[in-house]
Amino acid sequence: MIEIALTFAFACFGIALLLTLYRVVTGPTSADRILALDTMVINVIALIILYGVYQGVAVYFEAAMLIAMVGFVSTVAYCRFILRGDIIE
């Protein structure tokens, strides 16, 4: 039963990744593109955690935490670059 739920979740998050990729490419503003990239990071984190549950290995959860931290920092840096034109003051 868990295999069916994991397969469904993989499909849902895969479709979500494709839709957010479409928003990154065709976003009308740069804010939409930044938000779509942040959403893609969240979807990738979900896929990594699902794969960890599927494999039964705990190291994927640690990898998901690292990707979450890098995704947050990169989103903040990209927003600061868009707003101010410079990341480091």
PDB file with SEQRES, HELIX, SHEET and CRYST1 records, atoms N, CA, C and O in Angstrom:
SEQRES   1 A   89  MET ILE GLU ILE ALA LEU THR PHE ALA PHE ALA CYS PHE          
SEQRES   2 A   89  GLY ILE ALA LEU LEU LEU THR LEU TYR ARG VAL VAL THR          
SEQRES   3 A   89  GLY PRO THR SER ALA ASP ARG ILE LEU ALA LEU ASP THR          
SEQRES   4 A   89  MET VAL ILE ASN VAL ILE ALA LEU ILE ILE LEU TYR GLY          
SEQRES   5 A   89  VAL TYR GLN GLY VAL ALA VAL TYR PHE GLU ALA ALA MET          
SEQRES   6 A   89  LEU ILE ALA MET VAL GLY PHE VAL SER THR VAL ALA TYR          
SEQRES   7 A   89  CYS ARG PHE ILE LEU ARG GLY ASP ILE ILE GLU                  
HELIX    1 AA1 ILE A    2  THR A   26  1                                  25    
HELIX    2 AA2 SER A   30  GLN A   55  1                                  26    
HELIX    3 AA3 VAL A   59  ARG A   84  1                                  26    
CRYST1    1.000    1.000    1.000  90.00  90.00  90.00 P 1           1          
ATOM      1  N   MET A   1       0.810  -1.192   0.000  1.00  0.00           N  
ATOM      2  CA  MET A   1       0.000   0.000   0.000  1.00  0.00           C  
ATOM      3  C   MET A   1       0.861   1.266   0.000  1.00  0.00           C  
ATOM      4  O   MET A   1       0.536   2.248  -0.667  1.00  0.00           O  
ATOM      5  N   ILE A   2       1.969   1.230   0.761  1.00  0.00           N  
ATOM      6  CA  ILE A   2       2.845   2.411   0.808  1.00  0.00           C  
ATOM      7  C   ILE A   2       3.493   2.658  -0.551  1.00  0.00           C  
ATOM      8  O   ILE A   2       3.786   3.804  -0.892  1.00  0.00           O  
ATOM      9  N   GLU A   3       3.722   1.603  -1.328  1.00  0.00           N  
ATOM     10  CA  GLU A   3       4.322   1.784  -2.651  1.00  0.00           C  
ATOM     11  C   GLU A   3       3.399   2.564  -3.580  1.00  0.00           C  
ATOM     12  O   GLU A   3       3.853   3.375  -4.386  1.00  0.00           O  
ATOM     13  N   ILE A   4       2.106   2.309  -3.457  1.00  0.00           N  
ATOM     14  CA  ILE A   4       1.136   3.028  -4.289  1.00  0.00           C  
ATOM     15  C   ILE A   4       1.099   4.508  -3.893  1.00  0.00           C  
ATOM     16  O   ILE A   4       1.059   5.387  -4.754  1.00  0.00           O  
ATOM     17  N   ALA A   5       1.113   4.769  -2.602  1.00  0.00           N  
ATOM     18  CA  ALA A   5       1.101   6.160  -2.126  1.00  0.00           C  
ATOM     19  C   ALA A   5       2.375   6.890  -2.541  1.00  0.00           C  
ATOM     20  O   ALA A   5       2.326   8.055  -2.936  1.00  0.00           O  
ATOM     21  N   LEU A   6       3.519   6.203  -2.452  1.00  0.00           N  
ATOM     22  CA  LEU A   6       4.776   6.835  -2.866  1.00  0.00           C  
ATOM     23  C   LEU A   6       4.801   7.093  -4.366  1.00  0.00           C  
ATOM     24  O   LEU A   6       5.274   8.143  -4.799  1.00  0.00           O  
ATOM     25  N   THR A   7       4.311   6.173  -5.152  1.00  0.00           N  
ATOM     26  CA  THR A   7       4.254   6.378  -6.608  1.00  0.00           C  
ATOM     27  C   THR A   7       3.361   7.560  -6.958  1.00  0.00           C  
ATOM     28  O   THR A   7       3.706   8.375  -7.813  1.00  0.00           O  
ATOM     29  N   PHE A   8       2.219   7.650  -6.299  1.00  0.00           N  
ATOM     30  CA  PHE A   8       1.322   8.787  -6.531  1.00  0.00           C  
ATOM     31  C   PHE A   8       1.981  10.100  -6.129  1.00  0.00           C  
ATOM     32  O   PHE A   8       1.861  11.100  -6.838  1.00  0.00           O  
ATOM     33  N   ALA A   9       2.677  10.100  -4.991  1.00  0.00           N  
ATOM     34  CA  ALA A   9       3.353  11.323  -4.534  1.00  0.00           C  
ATOM     35  C   ALA A   9       4.483  11.712  -5.474  1.00  0.00           C  
ATOM     36  O   ALA A   9       4.660  12.894  -5.768  1.00  0.00           O  
ATOM     37  N   PHE A  10       5.262  10.721  -5.956  1.00  0.00           N  
ATOM     38  CA  PHE A  10       6.316  11.012  -6.934  1.00  0.00           C  
ATOM     39  C   PHE A  10       5.722  11.654  -8.188  1.00  0.00           C  
ATOM     40  O   PHE A  10       6.275  12.621  -8.713  1.00  0.00           O  
ATOM     41  N   ALA A  11       4.606  11.121  -8.665  1.00  0.00           N  
ATOM     42  CA  ALA A  11       3.972  11.670  -9.865  1.00  0.00           C  
ATOM     43  C   ALA A  11       3.477  13.097  -9.629  1.00  0.00           C  
ATOM     44  O   ALA A  11       3.650  13.967 -10.482  1.00  0.00           O  
ATOM     45  N   CYS A  12       2.865  13.331  -8.474  1.00  0.00           N  
ATOM     46  CA  CYS A  12       2.345  14.677  -8.170  1.00  0.00           C  
ATOM     47  C   CYS A  12       3.464  15.704  -8.082  1.00  0.00           C  
ATOM     48  O   CYS A  12       3.356  16.796  -8.640  1.00  0.00           O  
ATOM     49  N   PHE A  13       4.540  15.355  -7.381  1.00  0.00           N  
ATOM     50  CA  PHE A  13       5.636  16.315  -7.257  1.00  0.00           C  
ATOM     51  C   PHE A  13       6.400  16.471  -8.570  1.00  0.00           C  
ATOM     52  O   PHE A  13       6.947  17.541  -8.838  1.00  0.00           O  
ATOM     53  N   GLY A  14       6.447  15.431  -9.387  1.00  0.00           N  
ATOM     54  CA  GLY A  14       7.059  15.556 -10.714  1.00  0.00           C  
ATOM     55  C   GLY A  14       6.282  16.509 -11.603  1.00  0.00           C  
ATOM     56  O   GLY A  14       6.870  17.327 -12.311  1.00  0.00           O  
ATOM     57  N   ILE A  15       4.963  16.404 -11.566  1.00  0.00           N  
ATOM     58  CA  ILE A  15       4.117  17.319 -12.335  1.00  0.00           C  
ATOM     59  C   ILE A  15       4.252  18.743 -11.797  1.00  0.00           C  
ATOM     60  O   ILE A  15       4.281  19.702 -12.568  1.00  0.00           O  
ATOM     61  N   ALA A  16       4.333  18.873 -10.484  1.00  0.00           N  
ATOM     62  CA  ALA A  16       4.514  20.202  -9.884  1.00  0.00           C  
ATOM     63  C   ALA A  16       5.839  20.816 -10.319  1.00  0.00           C  
ATOM     64  O   ALA A  16       5.910  22.021 -10.560  1.00  0.00           O  
ATOM     65  N   LEU A  17       6.893  20.001 -10.423  1.00  0.00           N  
ATOM     66  CA  LEU A  17       8.181  20.511 -10.906  1.00  0.00           C  
ATOM     67  C   LEU A  17       8.075  21.009 -12.339  1.00  0.00           C  
ATOM     68  O   LEU A  17       8.627  22.055 -12.679  1.00  0.00           O  
ATOM     69  N   LEU A  18       7.374  20.270 -13.173  1.00  0.00           N  
ATOM     70  CA  LEU A  18       7.210  20.708 -14.564  1.00  0.00           C  
ATOM     71  C   LEU A  18       6.418  22.005 -14.666  1.00  0.00           C  
ATOM     72  O   LEU A  18       6.743  22.876 -15.473  1.00  0.00           O  
ATOM     73  N   LEU A  19       5.388  22.128 -13.852  1.00  0.00           N  
ATOM     74  CA  LEU A  19       4.584  23.353 -13.891  1.00  0.00           C  
ATOM     75  C   LEU A  19       5.358  24.559 -13.373  1.00  0.00           C  
ATOM     76  O   LEU A  19       5.217  25.658 -13.912  1.00  0.00           O  
ATOM     77  N   THR A  20       6.164  24.373 -12.347  1.00  0.00           N  
ATOM     78  CA  THR A  20       6.957  25.502 -11.862  1.00  0.00           C  
ATOM     79  C   THR A  20       8.095  25.832 -12.818  1.00  0.00           C  
ATOM     80  O   THR A  20       8.519  26.985 -12.901  1.00  0.00           O  
ATOM     81  N   LEU A  21       8.593  24.833 -13.539  1.00  0.00           N  
ATOM     82  CA  LEU A  21       9.582  25.114 -14.575  1.00  0.00           C  
ATOM     83  C   LEU A  21       8.964  25.977 -15.673  1.00  0.00           C  
ATOM     84  O   LEU A  21       9.618  26.868 -16.215  1.00  0.00           O  
ATOM     85  N   TYR A  22       7.716  25.709 -15.991  1.00  0.00           N  
ATOM     86  CA  TYR A  22       7.005  26.547 -16.967  1.00  0.00           C  
ATOM     87  C   TYR A  22       6.901  27.990 -16.450  1.00  0.00           C  
ATOM     88  O   TYR A  22       7.051  28.936 -17.223  1.00  0.00           O  
ATOM     89  N   ARG A  23       6.646  28.158 -15.148  1.00  0.00           N  
ATOM     90  CA  ARG A  23       6.538  29.498 -14.584  1.00  0.00           C  
ATOM     91  C   ARG A  23       7.887  30.205 -14.565  1.00  0.00           C  
ATOM     92  O   ARG A  23       7.954  31.424 -14.727  1.00  0.00           O  
ATOM     93  N   VAL A  24       8.964  29.444 -14.368  1.00  0.00           N  
ATOM     94  CA  VAL A  24      10.297  30.054 -14.406  1.00  0.00           C  
ATOM     95  C   VAL A  24      10.590  30.579 -15.806  1.00  0.00           C  
ATOM     96  O   VAL A  24      11.155  31.662 -15.964  1.00  0.00           O  
ATOM     97  N   VAL A  25      10.210  29.821 -16.806  1.00  0.00           N  
ATOM     98  CA  VAL A  25      10.506  30.210 -18.187  1.00  0.00           C  
ATOM     99  C   VAL A  25       9.608  31.356 -18.644  1.00  0.00           C  
ATOM    100  O   VAL A  25      10.079  32.279 -19.307  1.00  0.00           O  
ATOM    101  N   THR A  26       8.335  31.313 -18.303  1.00  0.00           N  
ATOM    102  CA  THR A  26       7.390  32.289 -18.845  1.00  0.00           C  
ATOM    103  C   THR A  26       6.890  33.295 -17.814  1.00  0.00           C  
ATOM    104  O   THR A  26       5.903  33.987 -18.065  1.00  0.00           O  
ATOM    105  N   GLY A  27       7.539  33.391 -16.676  1.00  0.00           N  
ATOM    106  CA  GLY A  27       7.085  34.327 -15.644  1.00  0.00           C  
ATOM    107  C   GLY A  27       7.089  35.757 -16.151  1.00  0.00           C  
ATOM    108  O   GLY A  27       8.078  36.197 -16.737  1.00  0.00           O  
ATOM    109  N   PRO A  28       6.005  36.493 -15.940  1.00  0.00           N  
ATOM    110  CA  PRO A  28       5.971  37.861 -16.461  1.00  0.00           C  
ATOM    111  C   PRO A  28       6.941  38.798 -15.750  1.00  0.00           C  
ATOM    112  O   PRO A  28       7.443  39.741 -16.362  1.00  0.00           O  
ATOM    113  N   THR A  29       7.213  38.557 -14.474  1.00  0.00           N  
ATOM    114  CA  THR A  29       8.136  39.422 -13.746  1.00  0.00           C  
ATOM    115  C   THR A  29       9.221  38.584 -13.097  1.00  0.00           C  
ATOM    116  O   THR A  29       9.114  37.361 -13.008  1.00  0.00           O  
ATOM    117  N   SER A  30      10.251  39.251 -12.653  1.00  0.00           N  
ATOM    118  CA  SER A  30      11.335  38.527 -11.993  1.00  0.00           C  
ATOM    119  C   SER A  30      10.899  38.002 -10.625  1.00  0.00           C  
ATOM    120  O   SER A  30      11.434  36.998 -10.155  1.00  0.00           O  
ATOM    121  N   ALA A  31       9.948  38.658  -9.986  1.00  0.00           N  
ATOM    122  CA  ALA A  31       9.441  38.156  -8.702  1.00  0.00           C  
ATOM    123  C   ALA A  31       8.735  36.815  -8.885  1.00  0.00           C  
ATOM    124  O   ALA A  31       8.848  35.932  -8.034  1.00  0.00           O  
ATOM    125  N   ASP A  32       8.011  36.660  -9.988  1.00  0.00           N  
ATOM    126  CA  ASP A  32       7.381  35.378 -10.274  1.00  0.00           C  
ATOM    127  C   ASP A  32       8.420  34.292 -10.501  1.00  0.00           C  
ATOM    128  O   ASP A  32       8.238  33.154 -10.070  1.00  0.00           O  
ATOM    129  N   ARG A  33       9.483  34.632 -11.161  1.00  0.00           N  
ATOM    130  CA  ARG A  33      10.551  33.656 -11.402  1.00  0.00           C  
ATOM    131  C   ARG A  33      11.248  33.255 -10.100  1.00  0.00           C  
ATOM    132  O   ARG A  33      11.570  32.083  -9.905  1.00  0.00           O  
ATOM    133  N   ILE A  34      11.481  34.221  -9.214  1.00  0.00           N  
ATOM    134  CA  ILE A  34      12.108  33.916  -7.929  1.00  0.00           C  
ATOM    135  C   ILE A  34      11.207  33.007  -7.106  1.00  0.00           C  
ATOM    136  O   ILE A  34      11.681  32.039  -6.512  1.00  0.00           O  
ATOM    137  N   LEU A  35       9.930  33.304  -7.066  1.00  0.00           N  
ATOM    138  CA  LEU A  35       8.990  32.481  -6.318  1.00  0.00           C  
ATOM    139  C   LEU A  35       8.889  31.078  -6.907  1.00  0.00           C  
ATOM    140  O   LEU A  35       8.772  30.103  -6.165  1.00  0.00           O  
ATOM    141  N   ALA A  36       8.934  30.970  -8.229  1.00  0.00           N  
ATOM    142  CA  ALA A  36       8.893  29.659  -8.874  1.00  0.00           C  
ATOM    143  C   ALA A  36      10.158  28.860  -8.572  1.00  0.00           C  
ATOM    144  O   ALA A  36      10.082  27.648  -8.369  1.00  0.00           O  
ATOM    145  N   LEU A  37      11.310  29.510  -8.539  1.00  0.00           N  
ATOM    146  CA  LEU A  37      12.545  28.803  -8.187  1.00  0.00           C  
ATOM    147  C   LEU A  37      12.499  28.312  -6.746  1.00  0.00           C  
ATOM    148  O   LEU A  37      12.953  27.205  -6.454  1.00  0.00           O  
ATOM    149  N   ASP A  38      11.961  29.116  -5.855  1.00  0.00           N  
ATOM    150  CA  ASP A  38      11.831  28.693  -4.470  1.00  0.00           C  
ATOM    151  C   ASP A  38      10.867  27.512  -4.351  1.00  0.00           C  
ATOM    152  O   ASP A  38      11.100  26.594  -3.564  1.00  0.00           O  
ATOM    153  N   THR A  39       9.799  27.537  -5.122  1.00  0.00           N  
ATOM    154  CA  THR A  39       8.861  26.420  -5.142  1.00  0.00           C  
ATOM    155  C   THR A  39       9.508  25.165  -5.716  1.00  0.00           C  
ATOM    156  O   THR A  39       9.221  24.056  -5.265  1.00  0.00           O  
ATOM    157  N   MET A  40      10.367  25.330  -6.696  1.00  0.00           N  
ATOM    158  CA  MET A  40      11.084  24.176  -7.241  1.00  0.00           C  
ATOM    159  C   MET A  40      12.005  23.559  -6.196  1.00  0.00           C  
ATOM    160  O   MET A  40      12.130  22.336  -6.124  1.00  0.00           O  
ATOM    161  N   VAL A  41      12.642  24.382  -5.396  1.00  0.00           N  
ATOM    162  CA  VAL A  41      13.500  23.861  -4.328  1.00  0.00           C  
ATOM    163  C   VAL A  41      12.666  23.050  -3.336  1.00  0.00           C  
ATOM    164  O   VAL A  41      13.090  21.982  -2.897  1.00  0.00           O  
ATOM    165  N   ILE A  42      11.497  23.549  -2.988  1.00  0.00           N  
ATOM    166  CA  ILE A  42      10.620  22.829  -2.062  1.00  0.00           C  
ATOM    167  C   ILE A  42      10.174  21.498  -2.665  1.00  0.00           C  
ATOM    168  O   ILE A  42      10.120  20.488  -1.963  1.00  0.00           O  
ATOM    169  N   ASN A  43       9.856  21.491  -3.956  1.00  0.00           N  
ATOM    170  CA  ASN A  43       9.458  20.246  -4.607  1.00  0.00           C  
ATOM    171  C   ASN A  43      10.604  19.246  -4.670  1.00  0.00           C  
ATOM    172  O   ASN A  43      10.387  18.046  -4.501  1.00  0.00           O  
ATOM    173  N   VAL A  44      11.805  19.718  -4.907  1.00  0.00           N  
ATOM    174  CA  VAL A  44      12.966  18.826  -4.923  1.00  0.00           C  
ATOM    175  C   VAL A  44      13.210  18.242  -3.535  1.00  0.00           C  
ATOM    176  O   VAL A  44      13.544  17.065  -3.400  1.00  0.00           O  
ATOM    177  N   ILE A  45      13.045  19.060  -2.518  1.00  0.00           N  
ATOM    178  CA  ILE A  45      13.188  18.567  -1.148  1.00  0.00           C  
ATOM    179  C   ILE A  45      12.158  17.466  -0.881  1.00  0.00           C  
ATOM    180  O   ILE A  45      12.484  16.434  -0.295  1.00  0.00           O  
ATOM    181  N   ALA A  46      10.935  17.689  -1.305  1.00  0.00           N  
ATOM    182  CA  ALA A  46       9.894  16.674  -1.115  1.00  0.00           C  
ATOM    183  C   ALA A  46      10.236  15.387  -1.857  1.00  0.00           C  
ATOM    184  O   ALA A  46      10.023  14.294  -1.331  1.00  0.00           O  
ATOM    185  N   LEU A  47      10.763  15.508  -3.073  1.00  0.00           N  
ATOM    186  CA  LEU A  47      11.144  14.305  -3.829  1.00  0.00           C  
ATOM    187  C   LEU A  47      12.284  13.556  -3.153  1.00  0.00           C  
ATOM    188  O   LEU A  47      12.299  12.325  -3.140  1.00  0.00           O  
ATOM    189  N   ILE A  48      13.226  14.282  -2.599  1.00  0.00           N  
ATOM    190  CA  ILE A  48      14.347  13.625  -1.907  1.00  0.00           C  
ATOM    191  C   ILE A  48      13.845  12.904  -0.661  1.00  0.00           C  
ATOM    192  O   ILE A  48      14.278  11.786  -0.380  1.00  0.00           O  
ATOM    193  N   ILE A  49      12.957  13.516   0.074  1.00  0.00           N  
ATOM    194  CA  ILE A  49      12.414  12.863   1.272  1.00  0.00           C  
ATOM    195  C   ILE A  49      11.588  11.643   0.885  1.00  0.00           C  
ATOM    196  O   ILE A  49      11.671  10.604   1.540  1.00  0.00           O  
ATOM    197  N   LEU A  50      10.798  11.761  -0.169  1.00  0.00           N  
ATOM    198  CA  LEU A  50      10.040  10.599  -0.627  1.00  0.00           C  
ATOM    199  C   LEU A  50      10.956   9.461  -1.053  1.00  0.00           C  
ATOM    200  O   LEU A  50      10.674   8.295  -0.780  1.00  0.00           O  
ATOM    201  N   TYR A  51      12.044   9.799  -1.718  1.00  0.00           N  
ATOM    202  CA  TYR A  51      12.990   8.762  -2.125  1.00  0.00           C  
ATOM    203  C   TYR A  51      13.657   8.130  -0.904  1.00  0.00           C  
ATOM    204  O   TYR A  51      13.936   6.931  -0.902  1.00  0.00           O  
ATOM    205  N   GLY A  52      13.912   8.921   0.122  1.00  0.00           N  
ATOM    206  CA  GLY A  52      14.465   8.385   1.359  1.00  0.00           C  
ATOM    207  C   GLY A  52      13.500   7.427   2.040  1.00  0.00           C  
ATOM    208  O   GLY A  52      13.915   6.397   2.572  1.00  0.00           O  
ATOM    209  N   VAL A  53      12.212   7.762   2.024  1.00  0.00           N  
ATOM    210  CA  VAL A  53      11.207   6.861   2.589  1.00  0.00           C  
ATOM    211  C   VAL A  53      11.141   5.581   1.758  1.00  0.00           C  
ATOM    212  O   VAL A  53      11.032   4.483   2.303  1.00  0.00           O  
ATOM    213  N   TYR A  54      11.209   5.731   0.447  1.00  0.00           N  
ATOM    214  CA  TYR A  54      11.151   4.569  -0.442  1.00  0.00           C  
ATOM    215  C   TYR A  54      12.343   3.642  -0.227  1.00  0.00           C  
ATOM    216  O   TYR A  54      12.176   2.423  -0.194  1.00  0.00           O  
ATOM    217  N   GLN A  55      13.534   4.200  -0.082  1.00  0.00           N  
ATOM    218  CA  GLN A  55      14.739   3.397   0.114  1.00  0.00           C  
ATOM    219  C   GLN A  55      14.911   2.957   1.566  1.00  0.00           C  
ATOM    220  O   GLN A  55      15.582   1.959   1.828  1.00  0.00           O  
ATOM    221  N   GLY A  56      14.329   3.669   2.497  1.00  0.00           N  
ATOM    222  CA  GLY A  56      14.476   3.351   3.906  1.00  0.00           C  
ATOM    223  C   GLY A  56      15.830   3.770   4.470  1.00  0.00           C  
ATOM    224  O   GLY A  56      16.327   3.164   5.419  1.00  0.00           O  
ATOM    225  N   VAL A  57      16.426   4.811   3.879  1.00  0.00           N  
ATOM    226  CA  VAL A  57      17.737   5.290   4.296  1.00  0.00           C  
ATOM    227  C   VAL A  57      17.572   6.704   4.863  1.00  0.00           C  
ATOM    228  O   VAL A  57      16.911   7.551   4.262  1.00  0.00           O  
ATOM    229  N   ALA A  58      18.179   6.945   6.024  1.00  0.00           N  
ATOM    230  CA  ALA A  58      17.995   8.229   6.696  1.00  0.00           C  
ATOM    231  C   ALA A  58      18.891   9.333   6.158  1.00  0.00           C  
ATOM    232  O   ALA A  58      18.667  10.503   6.466  1.00  0.00           O  
ATOM    233  N   VAL A  59      19.894   8.996   5.366  1.00  0.00           N  
ATOM    234  CA  VAL A  59      20.832  10.017   4.896  1.00  0.00           C  
ATOM    235  C   VAL A  59      20.153  10.995   3.921  1.00  0.00           C  
ATOM    236  O   VAL A  59      20.628  12.119   3.755  1.00  0.00           O  
ATOM    237  N   TYR A  60      19.085  10.595   3.295  1.00  0.00           N  
ATOM    238  CA  TYR A  60      18.385  11.486   2.376  1.00  0.00           C  
ATOM    239  C   TYR A  60      17.711  12.640   3.122  1.00  0.00           C  
ATOM    240  O   TYR A  60      17.538  13.724   2.565  1.00  0.00           O  
ATOM    241  N   PHE A  61      17.336  12.410   4.368  1.00  0.00           N  
ATOM    242  CA  PHE A  61      16.726  13.484   5.151  1.00  0.00           C  
ATOM    243  C   PHE A  61      17.760  14.572   5.464  1.00  0.00           C  
ATOM    244  O   PHE A  61      17.442  15.762   5.458  1.00  0.00           O  
ATOM    245  N   GLU A  62      18.978  14.156   5.733  1.00  0.00           N  
ATOM    246  CA  GLU A  62      20.041  15.138   5.968  1.00  0.00           C  
ATOM    247  C   GLU A  62      20.365  15.912   4.698  1.00  0.00           C  
ATOM    248  O   GLU A  62      20.624  17.115   4.746  1.00  0.00           O  
ATOM    249  N   ALA A  63      20.350  15.222   3.568  1.00  0.00           N  
ATOM    250  CA  ALA A  63      20.574  15.900   2.289  1.00  0.00           C  
ATOM    251  C   ALA A  63      19.456  16.903   2.009  1.00  0.00           C  
ATOM    252  O   ALA A  63      19.706  17.985   1.477  1.00  0.00           O  
ATOM    253  N   ALA A  64      18.237  16.546   2.365  1.00  0.00           N  
ATOM    254  CA  ALA A  64      17.110  17.468   2.176  1.00  0.00           C  
ATOM    255  C   ALA A  64      17.262  18.713   3.047  1.00  0.00           C  
ATOM    256  O   ALA A  64      16.912  19.815   2.623  1.00  0.00           O  
ATOM    257  N   MET A  65      17.780  18.540   4.257  1.00  0.00           N  
ATOM    258  CA  MET A  65      18.010  19.700   5.124  1.00  0.00           C  
ATOM    259  C   MET A  65      19.084  20.618   4.548  1.00  0.00           C  
ATOM    260  O   MET A  65      18.949  21.841   4.600  1.00  0.00           O  
ATOM    261  N   LEU A  66      20.138  20.041   4.006  1.00  0.00           N  
ATOM    262  CA  LEU A  66      21.184  20.863   3.386  1.00  0.00           C  
ATOM    263  C   LEU A  66      20.655  21.624   2.179  1.00  0.00           C  
ATOM    264  O   LEU A  66      20.963  22.803   2.002  1.00  0.00           O  
ATOM    265  N   ILE A  67      19.868  20.961   1.355  1.00  0.00           N  
ATOM    266  CA  ILE A  67      19.299  21.626   0.178  1.00  0.00           C  
ATOM    267  C   ILE A  67      18.326  22.722   0.612  1.00  0.00           C  
ATOM    268  O   ILE A  67      18.247  23.762  -0.042  1.00  0.00           O  
ATOM    269  N   ALA A  68      17.588  22.509   1.698  1.00  0.00           N  
ATOM    270  CA  ALA A  68      16.677  23.543   2.200  1.00  0.00           C  
ATOM    271  C   ALA A  68      17.440  24.782   2.636  1.00  0.00           C  
ATOM    272  O   ALA A  68      17.018  25.903   2.352  1.00  0.00           O  
ATOM    273  N   MET A  69      18.562  24.589   3.325  1.00  0.00           N  
ATOM    274  CA  MET A  69      19.350  25.746   3.760  1.00  0.00           C  
ATOM    275  C   MET A  69      19.951  26.487   2.573  1.00  0.00           C  
ATOM    276  O   MET A  69      19.923  27.716   2.531  1.00  0.00           O  
ATOM    277  N   VAL A  70      20.488  25.756   1.620  1.00  0.00           N  
ATOM    278  CA  VAL A  70      21.071  26.396   0.433  1.00  0.00           C  
ATOM    279  C   VAL A  70      19.988  27.092  -0.380  1.00  0.00           C  
ATOM    280  O   VAL A  70      20.218  28.178  -0.912  1.00  0.00           O  
ATOM    281  N   GLY A  71      18.818  26.485  -0.482  1.00  0.00           N  
ATOM    282  CA  GLY A  71      17.714  27.100  -1.221  1.00  0.00           C  
ATOM    283  C   GLY A  71      17.245  28.386  -0.595  1.00  0.00           C  
ATOM    284  O   GLY A  71      16.945  29.348  -1.302  1.00  0.00           O  
ATOM    285  N   PHE A  72      17.175  28.421   0.728  1.00  0.00           N  
ATOM    286  CA  PHE A  72      16.763  29.643   1.416  1.00  0.00           C  
ATOM    287  C   PHE A  72      17.779  30.760   1.209  1.00  0.00           C  
ATOM    288  O   PHE A  72      17.410  31.894   0.903  1.00  0.00           O  
ATOM    289  N   VAL A  73      19.044  30.439   1.376  1.00  0.00           N  
ATOM    290  CA  VAL A  73      20.090  31.462   1.221  1.00  0.00           C  
ATOM    291  C   VAL A  73      20.134  31.965  -0.218  1.00  0.00           C  
ATOM    292  O   VAL A  73      20.308  33.162  -0.448  1.00  0.00           O  
ATOM    293  N   SER A  74      19.980  31.074  -1.179  1.00  0.00           N  
ATOM    294  CA  SER A  74      20.026  31.503  -2.580  1.00  0.00           C  
ATOM    295  C   SER A  74      18.814  32.356  -2.940  1.00  0.00           C  
ATOM    296  O   SER A  74      18.935  33.289  -3.734  1.00  0.00           O  
ATOM    297  N   THR A  75      17.660  32.057  -2.378  1.00  0.00           N  
ATOM    298  CA  THR A  75      16.481  32.878  -2.639  1.00  0.00           C  
ATOM    299  C   THR A  75      16.659  34.281  -2.069  1.00  0.00           C  
ATOM    300  O   THR A  75      16.327  35.267  -2.728  1.00  0.00           O  
ATOM    301  N   VAL A  76      17.175  34.372  -0.860  1.00  0.00           N  
ATOM    302  CA  VAL A  76      17.410  35.684  -0.248  1.00  0.00           C  
ATOM    303  C   VAL A  76      18.451  36.469  -1.043  1.00  0.00           C  
ATOM    304  O   VAL A  76      18.291  37.668  -1.268  1.00  0.00           O  
ATOM    305  N   ALA A  77      19.515  35.790  -1.467  1.00  0.00           N  
ATOM    306  CA  ALA A  77      20.559  36.471  -2.235  1.00  0.00           C  
ATOM    307  C   ALA A  77      20.030  36.959  -3.582  1.00  0.00           C  
ATOM    308  O   ALA A  77      20.358  38.066  -4.010  1.00  0.00           O  
ATOM    309  N   TYR A  78      19.227  36.155  -4.245  1.00  0.00           N  
ATOM    310  CA  TYR A  78      18.678  36.550  -5.543  1.00  0.00           C  
ATOM    311  C   TYR A  78      17.703  37.724  -5.381  1.00  0.00           C  
ATOM    312  O   TYR A  78      17.678  38.631  -6.213  1.00  0.00           O  
ATOM    313  N   CYS A  79      16.913  37.704  -4.323  1.00  0.00           N  
ATOM    314  CA  CYS A  79      16.001  38.831  -4.068  1.00  0.00           C  
ATOM    315  C   CYS A  79      16.764  40.120  -3.787  1.00  0.00           C  
ATOM    316  O   CYS A  79      16.394  41.188  -4.274  1.00  0.00           O  
ATOM    317  N   ARG A  80      17.834  40.015  -2.998  1.00  0.00           N  
ATOM    318  CA  ARG A  80      18.640  41.212  -2.720  1.00  0.00           C  
ATOM    319  C   ARG A  80      19.302  41.736  -3.984  1.00  0.00           C  
ATOM    320  O   ARG A  80      19.431  42.947  -4.163  1.00  0.00           O  
ATOM    321  N   PHE A  81      19.723  40.829  -4.865  1.00  0.00           N  
ATOM    322  CA  PHE A  81      20.326  41.257  -6.120  1.00  0.00           C  
ATOM    323  C   PHE A  81      19.318  41.971  -7.000  1.00  0.00           C  
ATOM    324  O   PHE A  81      19.638  42.986  -7.619  1.00  0.00           O  
ATOM    325  N   ILE A  82      18.113  41.452  -7.058  1.00  0.00           N  
ATOM    326  CA  ILE A  82      17.070  42.088  -7.869  1.00  0.00           C  
ATOM    327  C   ILE A  82      16.688  43.451  -7.298  1.00  0.00           C  
ATOM    328  O   ILE A  82      16.508  44.408  -8.052  1.00  0.00           O  
ATOM    329  N   LEU A  83      16.562  43.548  -5.977  1.00  0.00           N  
ATOM    330  CA  LEU A  83      16.121  44.797  -5.368  1.00  0.00           C  
ATOM    331  C   LEU A  83      17.209  45.867  -5.353  1.00  0.00           C  
ATOM    332  O   LEU A  83      16.938  47.030  -5.652  1.00  0.00           O  
ATOM    333  N   ARG A  84      18.452  45.477  -5.002  1.00  0.00           N  
ATOM    334  CA  ARG A  84      19.504  46.461  -4.799  1.00  0.00           C  
ATOM    335  C   ARG A  84      20.581  46.458  -5.869  1.00  0.00           C  
ATOM    336  O   ARG A  84      21.321  47.434  -5.998  1.00  0.00           O  
ATOM    337  N   GLY A  85      20.684  45.392  -6.632  1.00  0.00           N  
ATOM    338  CA  GLY A  85      21.720  45.308  -7.641  1.00  0.00           C  
ATOM    339  C   GLY A  85      23.045  44.838  -7.110  1.00  0.00           C  
ATOM    340  O   GLY A  85      24.021  44.741  -7.854  1.00  0.00           O  
ATOM    341  N   ASP A  86      23.091  44.539  -5.797  1.00  0.00           N  
ATOM    342  CA  ASP A  86      24.324  44.080  -5.177  1.00  0.00           C  
ATOM    343  C   ASP A  86      23.948  43.150  -4.032  1.00  0.00           C  
ATOM    344  O   ASP A  86      22.983  43.402  -3.310  1.00  0.00           O  
ATOM    345  N   ILE A  87      24.706  42.085  -3.870  1.00  0.00           N  
ATOM    346  CA  ILE A  87      24.398  41.117  -2.814  1.00  0.00           C  
ATOM    347  C   ILE A  87      25.115  41.513  -1.527  1.00  0.00           C  
ATOM    348  O   ILE A  87      24.514  41.504  -0.453  1.00  0.00           O  
ATOM    349  N   ILE A  88      26.378  41.854  -1.629  1.00  0.00           N  
ATOM    350  CA  ILE A  88      27.168  42.206  -0.459  1.00  0.00           C  
ATOM    351  C   ILE A  88      27.314  43.713  -0.412  1.00  0.00           C  
ATOM    352  O   ILE A  88      27.694  44.342  -1.400  1.00  0.00           O  
ATOM    353  N   GLU A  89      27.015  44.280   0.721  1.00  0.00           N  
ATOM    354  CA  GLU A  89      27.087  45.749   0.848  1.00  0.00           C  
ATOM    355  C   GLU A  89      28.459  46.192   1.255  1.00  0.00           C  
ATOM    356  O   GLU A  89      28.701  47.389   1.408  1.00  0.00           O  
TER     357      GLU A  89                                                      
END                                                                             
